[in-house]
Amino acid sequence: MPKPVDNLNINLNQNLWGLIVSLGSLGSADYFKLGTLYWFSLVIAVVMTVSIAVTTLAYTKAYWMKK
């Protein structure tokens, strides 16, 4: 019997990987009270979030234009 995880095919683009890493480092910086890492991670997380929003908007607009 195959495992349920074997059926998942998850492909993340570089924006999502960057957001995951930046949020992980943001949590670590907050936990260990590392100020410089906290601010660096916060800036990267904001940049990645804006990048994902712009990319999603562009893909959605292209999808609407095809329909």
C-alpha positions as CSV (number, residue, x, y, z in Angstrom):
1,M,0.0,0.0,0.0
2,P,1.5,3.4,-1.0
3,K,2.0,6.0,1.6
4,P,-0.2,9.2,1.3
5,V,3.0,11.3,1.1
6,D,4.2,9.4,-2.0
7,N,1.2,10.8,-4.0
8,L,2.1,14.4,-3.3
9,N,4.1,16.2,-5.9
10,I,5.0,19.6,-4.4
11,N,7.0,22.0,-6.5
12,L,7.9,25.3,-4.8
13,N,9.4,28.2,-6.8
14,Q,12.2,30.3,-5.5
15,N,9.9,32.9,-4.0
16,L,8.2,30.4,-1.8
17,W,11.5,28.8,-0.7
18,G,12.8,32.3,0.1
19,L,9.7,33.0,2.1
20,I,9.9,29.7,4.0
21,V,13.6,30.3,4.9
22,S,13.1,33.9,5.9
23,L,10.2,33.1,8.1
24,G,12.1,30.2,9.7
25,S,15.1,32.5,10.3
26,L,12.7,35.2,11.6
27,G,11.3,32.8,14.2
28,S,14.8,31.6,15.2
29,A,16.0,35.2,15.5
30,D,13.1,36.1,17.7
31,Y,13.6,32.9,19.8
32,F,17.3,33.4,20.4
33,K,17.0,37.3,20.5
34,L,19.3,38.0,17.6
35,G,18.6,41.5,16.5
36,T,20.5,41.8,13.3
37,L,19.2,38.4,11.9
38,Y,15.7,39.5,13.0
39,W,15.7,42.7,10.9
40,F,17.5,41.0,7.9
41,S,14.9,38.2,7.9
42,L,12.0,40.7,8.3
43,V,13.2,42.6,5.2
44,I,13.7,39.4,3.2
45,A,10.2,38.2,4.3
46,V,8.6,41.4,3.1
47,V,10.4,41.3,-0.2
48,M,9.4,37.7,-0.8
49,T,5.8,38.4,0.2
50,V,5.6,41.3,-2.3
51,S,7.3,39.2,-4.9
52,I,4.8,36.4,-4.5
53,A,1.9,38.9,-4.6
54,V,3.1,40.4,-7.8
55,T,3.8,37.0,-9.4
56,T,0.3,35.8,-8.4
57,L,-1.3,38.9,-9.8
58,A,0.6,38.5,-13.1
59,Y,-0.4,34.9,-13.5
60,T,-4.0,35.6,-12.6
61,K,-4.2,38.5,-15.1
62,A,-2.7,36.2,-17.8
63,Y,-5.2,33.5,-17.0
64,W,-8.1,36.0,-17.2
65,M,-6.9,37.3,-20.6
66,K,-6.9,33.7,-22.0
67,K,-10.4,33.0,-20.9
